[in-house]
Amino acid sequence: MIDVTAADEFANDARARSNVVRLAAAQALSGANSAVIFATGSIVGATLAPDISLATVPLSMFVVGLATGTLPTGAISRTAALGIRLG
């Protein structure tokens, strides 16, 4: 059995709070990134595309790439959470 003191519990609580703040900041920045890409993607695409019908290709590739990467990322997260080794 492990003897845990009050100081150890306080240190773990402080570390958990620190991690929550970092993860919340990363989540906020990640969410803001998508909004900026959608807001500027079609404008930049229209400027760079040789044909106006290709203006939304960068946004389409962003959405397709995000959708394609979701399931593999979830699988990796699940194996990491369960402690299962790959391969």
C-alpha positions in Angstrom: 0.0 0.0 0.0 1.2 3.5 -0.8 1.4 6.1 1.9 0.2 9.4 0.5 0.6 12.6 2.5 -1.5 15.8 2.2 1.4 17.5 0.5 1.5 14.9 -2.3 -2.3 15.3 -2.8 -2.0 19.1 -3.0 0.9 18.8 -5.5 -1.1 16.4 -7.7 -4.1 18.7 -7.5 -2.0 21.7 -8.5 -0.6 19.8 -11.4 -4.0 18.7 -12.5 -5.3 22.3 -12.4 -2.2 23.4 -14.4 -2.9 20.7 -17.0 -6.5 21.7 -17.3 -5.6 25.3 -17.9 -3.1 24.3 -20.6 -5.5 22.0 -22.3 -8.3 24.6 -22.3 -6.0 27.2 -23.9 -4.9 24.7 -26.5 -8.6 23.8 -27.3 -9.4 27.5 -27.6 -6.6 28.2 -30.0 -7.4 25.1 -32.0 -11.0 26.2 -32.4 -10.0 29.7 -33.4 -7.7 28.3 -36.1 -10.6 26.7 -38.0 -12.6 30.0 -37.9 -9.7 31.9 -39.4 -9.1 29.3 -42.1 -12.8 29.4 -43.1 -12.9 33.2 -43.1 -9.8 33.7 -45.2 -9.7 30.5 -47.2 -12.1 31.4 -50.0 -10.7 34.9 -50.3 -7.2 33.6 -50.7 -8.4 30.8 -52.9 -10.2 33.2 -55.2 -7.1 35.4 -55.4 -4.7 32.5 -56.2 -6.9 30.2 -58.3 -6.6 30.4 -62.1 -10.4 29.8 -62.4 -12.9 31.2 -59.9 -14.6 27.7 -59.7 -11.5 26.4 -57.9 -11.6 29.0 -55.1 -13.0 26.7 -52.5 -10.6 23.8 -53.1 -8.4 24.8 -50.2 -11.3 24.7 -47.8 -12.6 21.5 -49.3 -9.2 19.9 -48.7 -9.1 21.1 -45.2 -12.5 19.5 -44.4 -11.6 16.3 -46.2 -8.2 16.1 -44.4 -9.9 16.7 -41.0 -12.5 14.1 -41.6 -9.9 11.6 -42.8 -7.7 12.1 -39.8 -10.5 11.8 -37.2 -10.8 8.1 -37.0 -7.1 7.2 -36.9 -6.6 9.9 -34.2 -9.4 8.4 -32.2 -7.9 4.9 -32.5 -4.5 6.1 -31.4 -6.1 8.0 -28.5 -8.0 4.9 -27.4 -5.0 2.6 -27.5 -3.0 5.2 -25.6 -5.7 5.6 -23.0 -6.0 1.8 -22.5 -2.3 1.3 -22.5 -2.3 -1.0 -25.4 0.9 -1.2 -27.5 0.7 -1.0 -31.2 2.5 -3.6 -33.3 
